[in-house]
Amino acid sequence: DLGFGTNHLLTLRTQPVESKYPKPEQRQIFYDSLLARLRALPGVTQAAMASTVPLGGSGSFLSEIEGRPVSTAPTRPRVSVVDAGPGYFETLGVQPLRGRVIRETDGAPGAEVIVINQRLASELFANEDPLGPWLTVVGVSPTIRQGEVQALEPPAVLYRPSRLNPPTGTAMLVRTSGDPAAMIGAVREAAKALDPDQPLFGV
């Protein structure tokens, strides 16, 4: 079980040219504008951005929970991190198990929230309510496989709003009503109309 629906799903990557989009807020404006164009395409039902796609791996860090001693043991859990925009879980066809998913305003000052997957909730909050700690947990998602499919166990994953720190490169996920391959040309034209110097790759 991959944890998400693969049917009618197109993924691709884009990396804004650093000389044109040197600041995080400029990158975010570009991503927002591109997503608006993609969502407006006939045949597109959902679209979202994320630092990486399911099964595409991710960066990770050692976990730390507010109010608990910081462990220095080698077994201290590592947490995979995906920077995801609003609509990410909806585009994957995933409903939260608890709480909610990422909203448009998440990641703005005062809205530093995260969503964690069920695996992470089980590891760190086995007998507690996971909603609410520092970097406020607002939702628990199903365990979507983020690493290679051959792994025996899927990783614990934390989803941060991409608006907290817009990445220099990102993946776009597009859910379509028909054959996603038939949408590739329209998606490329939408990106070209926004910025002809901005390539799409990894389709």
Secondary structure, 3 states (H helix, E strand, C coil): CCCCCCCCEEEEEECCCCCCCCCHHHHHHHHHHHHHHHHCCCCEEEEEEECCCCCCCCEEEECCCCCCCCCCCCCCCEEEEEEECCCHHHHHCCCCCEECCCCCCCCCCCCCEEEEEHHHHHHHCCCCCCCCCCCEEEEEECCCCCCCCCCCCCCCEEEEEHHHCCCCCEEEEEEECCCHHHHHHHHHHHHHHHCCCCCEECC
